[in-house]
Amino acid sequence: MGNATSVKSSGGSASKGHLVAIIAMFFLFAMISFVTNLAAPLGTIWQNSYDWSGMLGNAMNFLAYLFMGIPAGNMLVQVGYKRTALIAMLVGLVGLILQWLSGFAGTGVNVLSVYGQAITLNFLIYLLGAFVCGFCVCMLNTVVNPMLNMLGGGGNRGNQLVQAGGSLNSLAGTLTPLFVGMLIGEVTQATSMSDVSPLLFIAMGVFVVALIVISAVKIPEPHMQKGGVNKVAMTHSPWNFRHTVLGVIGIFFYVGIEVGIPGVLIFYLSAKTGSVAVAGGVAAIYWLLMLVGRIFSSVISGVVSSRAQLITVTIVAIALVVIAIVLPDHHMVNMPSYSVSDGFSMVAVPVKALLLVLCGLCTSVMWGGIFNLAVEGLGKYTAQASGIFMMMVVGGGIMPLIQNWIAKTAGYLTSYWLVVALLGYLLFYGLIGCKNVNKDIPVADEDEVKPNMADQDYL
């Protein structure tokens, strides 16, 4: 995610190679969202057995980032982008197999007790599978973000490629809860992971195909020079920059906001309508609006600063969430959704659901805004900061888990006050915290040799 050099293609073959690599990275971006967004709708199945477990699979998925963020960055240096991506897909395949096994392996075998309730082995297998999938998406995230930036030559073009990849990420996030809802239908005492086995088999097949395709694609490895990896003197670290530290906290909170809003919304609408399919269909619109927001942001980013975008969308998001919390349930609106019996149709849901779904337009641009502001002026410390940011994605597991606990003890909509508080911090960061007050720290290294991607070998 550091400053990339321009891509100078020497001939049509090089340009074609870059295009294939870009398409491959786009595909991986979509897979990241697909795997990540399986957690919340699958949680509705386990919540039927363990009332407190709704967002626990999601938490395990994001907890992996805490352990894998820095190692994944080191993998890029040691084995390169392509091999890191291949290892990630093998790990993801193992995670999906474990989640599939939880549908029948270890059922009825009690291994421990939580809150006086016996926990079966198959539930622990599911959590392990979610945790392993978290390793996969962490490694893939570490690959695709800097790779797309470099393939675009950095700057505006690099940012456009990242935004385009993010759009496919949002599209996959839109379709995943919809597909899971279609397979689950109405949740009953008999509903189990075996009911979504077809989806897991499809996911496994996609991983196998991706493994084959990526292994055949030439991926540029600009940092793996023939003379060895360039050594840059590091007299400080990203932790010495106040705006970066505050931005790291902001990323932690942001991912919790992004995941928590639609995640708890699914549980709220499932309880209101009695249908996970309807809830998943409505929540899918949130991810669709994230797609719209990212496309729009990529268009205006050339003239509207990251800071201005972050401040604006945060204020709007706070207003939407607060209104959703205080608005009575009996105010209804028709929204598009899907059910097994009726197919695609308009369903009546509380207006507050619409307001929460509209937050997708706001959250769509927050990651880019926070990241850009937090690495401003870091120079040679930018890459190191990127690894730290990847670790903080764990917030997408911790904060929704806290929100789900609040939802169970105080009510679904009451839990959104936590989201308001987190958005309040992001507003503070956009207004004040993002200012670089450590400009006295040297960030340039005159001895640093910036690699030219046109001169690199392909693995």
Secondary structure, DSSP 8 states (H G I E B T S, - for coil): ----------SHHHHHHHHHHHHHHHHHHHHHHHHHTTHHHHHHHHHTT-TT-TTHHHHHHHHHHHHHHHHHHHHHHHHHHHHHHHHHHHHHHHHHHHHHHTTTTTTT-EEEEETTEEEEHHHHHHHHHHHHHHHHHHHHHHHHHHHHHHHTTSHHHHHHHHHHHHHHHHHHHHHHHHHHHHHH-S--TT--GGGGHHHHHHHHHHHHHHHHHHHHS--B-TT--TT-------SS-GGG-HHHHHHHHHHHHHHHHHHHHHHHHHHHHHHHHS-HHHHHHHHHHHHHHHHHHHHHHHHHTTTS-HHHHHHHHHHHHHHHHHHHHHS-TT-EEEEEEEETTTEEEEEEEEHHHHHHHHHHHHHTTHHHHHHHHHTTT-GGGHHHHHHHHHHGGGHHHHHHHHHHHHHHHH-TTTTHHHHHHHHHHHHHIIIIITS---TTS----TT-----GGG--B-
